[in-house]
C-alpha cells in the first residue's frame, strides 16, 4: 500500500473542499424555474368536478421544469376548517417562462402566459389537515390555463363529461 506524503494529502483535501463549495452552472439554471409562487387573492373561485362553485383564497404556482408548472387553488371545504384543493398541471404554449425563481422563491415573470393542461387533481382535507380519502386525478385531453393582466384562468374537460375551472386575480 502506498501513502501520499502529508503535503500532498493536505493539498488534495484543500482542492476537494474548494470543489465542493464551487457553484455548479446547472444549479443556477435549475433554480431559474424551480420553486413556488404563492399569493392570497380576494377574488378567487373554482369549480371542482361536483360542479359547485367555491371561493378560494390561496393560489400556489409551482415551477416543475422550464415549461411545466402546477397551478393550485385552495379553498374552504364542506365542513368548518376543512379545505379543498384543485390543481392543474400545464405545459407552456409560449416561450416566455411564467416564473422566475431564486432558491425556491418565485415571482411572476410575465404578464401574459398560456399553457396546455395535461392533468387535473382535486383533494379534500379535514380541519386537522388530514386527507379525506384518496385524491382524484385525471389525464386531460382538452384544457388550458392563461395569465393575462394579473388574472389567471384555468379550464379543463375531465373524462366522463365533467368540467373543472378556476379563476383568480393575482
C-alpha positions as CSV (number, residue, x, y, z in Angstrom):
1,X,0.0,0.0,0.0
2,X,1.3,3.4,-0.9
3,X,0.7,6.6,1.2
4,X,1.0,10.1,-0.1
5,X,3.2,12.5,1.9
6,X,1.4,14.8,4.3
7,X,1.9,17.9,1.9
8,X,0.1,16.1,-0.9
9,X,-2.7,14.9,1.2
10,X,-3.4,18.4,2.5
11,X,-3.2,19.8,-1.0
12,X,-5.7,17.2,-2.3
13,X,-8.0,17.9,0.7
14,X,-7.9,21.6,0.0
15,X,-8.7,21.1,-3.7
16,X,-11.6,18.8,-2.8
17,X,-13.0,21.2,-0.2
18,X,-12.8,24.1,-2.7
19,X,-14.5,22.0,-5.4
20,X,-17.4,21.1,-3.1
21,X,-18.1,24.8,-2.4
22,X,-17.8,25.9,-6.1
23,X,-21.2,26.6,-7.6
24,X,-22.2,24.4,-10.5
25,X,-23.6,26.1,-13.6
26,X,-26.5,23.6,-13.7
27,X,-27.5,24.7,-10.2
28,X,-28.2,28.3,-11.3
29,X,-30.1,27.1,-14.4
30,X,-32.3,24.8,-12.4
31,X,-33.2,27.5,-9.9
32,X,-34.4,29.8,-12.6
33,X,-37.7,27.9,-12.8
34,X,-37.9,25.6,-9.8
35,X,-39.8,26.8,-6.8
36,X,-43.1,28.3,-5.7
37,X,-45.0,31.5,-6.2
38,X,-47.8,31.8,-3.6
39,X,-50.3,34.6,-3.1
40,X,-53.6,35.3,-1.4
41,X,-56.4,36.5,-3.7
42,X,-59.6,38.3,-2.6
43,X,-61.2,37.5,-5.9
44,X,-60.8,33.7,-6.5
45,X,-63.3,31.0,-7.5
46,X,-63.0,27.4,-8.6
47,X,-65.4,24.7,-9.7
48,X,-64.5,21.1,-8.9
49,X,-65.9,18.1,-10.6
50,X,-69.1,18.1,-8.4
51,X,-69.9,21.4,-10.2
52,X,-70.4,23.6,-7.1
53,X,-68.6,26.9,-7.5
54,X,-66.4,27.6,-4.4
55,X,-64.4,30.6,-3.2
56,X,-60.7,30.2,-2.7
57,X,-58.1,32.4,-1.1
58,X,-54.7,30.9,-1.8
59,X,-53.1,30.3,-5.2
60,X,-49.8,28.3,-5.5
61,X,-47.9,28.1,-8.7
62,X,-45.0,25.6,-8.6
63,X,-42.3,25.5,-11.2
64,X,-41.5,21.9,-12.1
65,X,-39.3,22.4,-15.2
66,X,-38.7,25.3,-17.5
67,X,-42.0,24.6,-19.3
68,X,-44.2,22.7,-16.8
69,X,-46.0,24.3,-13.9
70,X,-48.7,23.2,-11.4
71,X,-51.3,25.8,-10.6
72,X,-53.1,25.0,-7.3
73,X,-56.3,26.8,-6.0
74,X,-57.1,26.2,-2.3
75,X,-60.4,27.0,-0.8
76,X,-62.7,26.0,2.1
77,X,-64.2,22.5,2.2
78,X,-67.7,21.4,3.1
79,X,-67.1,21.2,6.9
80,X,-65.8,24.1,9.1
81,X,-62.0,24.2,9.0
82,X,-61.7,21.7,6.1
83,X,-60.2,22.6,2.7
84,X,-60.4,21.6,-0.9
85,X,-57.6,21.8,-3.5
86,X,-57.9,21.9,-7.2
87,X,-54.6,21.5,-9.1
88,X,-53.9,21.9,-12.8
89,X,-50.6,20.7,-14.4
90,X,-49.8,22.7,-17.5
91,X,-47.1,22.9,-20.1
92,X,-46.2,26.3,-21.6
93,X,-47.5,27.2,-25.0
94,X,-45.4,30.3,-25.1
95,X,-41.6,30.6,-24.9
96,X,-41.7,33.1,-22.1
97,X,-41.5,31.3,-18.7
98,X,-44.3,32.0,-16.2
99,X,-42.0,32.1,-13.2
100,X,-38.6,33.4,-12.3
101,X,-37.2,31.7,-9.2
102,X,-34.2,32.1,-6.9
103,X,-33.6,29.5,-4.2
104,X,-37.1,28.2,-4.5
105,X,-38.8,31.6,-4.1
106,X,-40.5,32.7,-7.3
107,X,-42.2,35.7,-8.8
108,X,-44.3,36.0,-11.9
109,X,-42.0,36.6,-14.9
110,X,-44.6,37.7,-17.4
111,X,-47.9,39.5,-17.7
112,X,-49.1,37.1,-20.4
113,X,-48.7,33.3,-20.5
114,X,-50.6,30.4,-22.0
115,X,-50.4,26.7,-21.1
116,X,-52.0,23.4,-22.1
117,X,-53.3,21.4,-19.2
118,X,-52.2,17.7,-19.1
119,X,-53.8,16.7,-15.8
120,X,-56.1,17.8,-13.1
121,X,-56.5,16.7,-9.5
122,X,-58.7,17.5,-6.6
123,X,-58.2,16.7,-2.9
124,X,-60.1,17.3,0.3
125,X,-58.6,17.8,3.8
126,X,-60.3,17.8,7.2
127,X,-59.8,20.5,9.8
128,X,-56.6,18.7,11.1
129,X,-55.1,18.8,7.6
130,X,-55.6,15.1,7.0
131,X,-56.6,13.8,3.6
132,X,-60.3,12.8,3.3
133,X,-59.9,9.8,1.1
134,X,-57.6,9.4,-1.9
135,X,-57.2,12.5,-4.1
136,X,-58.8,12.2,-7.5
137,X,-56.8,12.8,-10.7
138,X,-57.5,12.8,-14.4
139,X,-55.4,13.0,-17.6
140,X,-56.9,15.8,-19.6
141,X,-57.2,15.9,-23.4
142,X,-58.5,19.4,-23.6
143,X,-57.8,22.3,-21.3
144,X,-55.8,25.4,-20.9
145,X,-54.6,27.9,-18.4
146,X,-53.7,31.5,-19.1
147,X,-52.3,34.5,-17.2
148,X,-53.2,38.0,-18.5
149,X,-53.2,41.3,-16.7
150,X,-52.5,39.6,-13.4
151,X,-55.6,37.4,-13.8
152,X,-55.3,33.6,-14.0
153,X,-57.9,31.4,-15.7
154,X,-57.8,27.6,-16.0
155,X,-60.5,25.3,-17.5
156,X,-60.4,21.6,-18.5
157,X,-62.7,18.9,-19.6
158,X,-62.4,15.7,-17.5
159,X,-63.2,12.2,-18.6
160,X,-66.9,11.4,-18.2
161,X,-68.1,14.7,-19.5
162,X,-67.3,16.9,-16.5
163,X,-65.5,20.2,-16.4
164,X,-63.4,21.9,-13.8
165,X,-62.3,25.5,-13.8
166,X,-60.6,28.2,-11.6
167,X,-60.0,31.9,-11.9
168,X,-58.3,34.4,-9.6
169,X,-56.9,37.9,-9.5
170,X,-53.2,37.7,-8.7
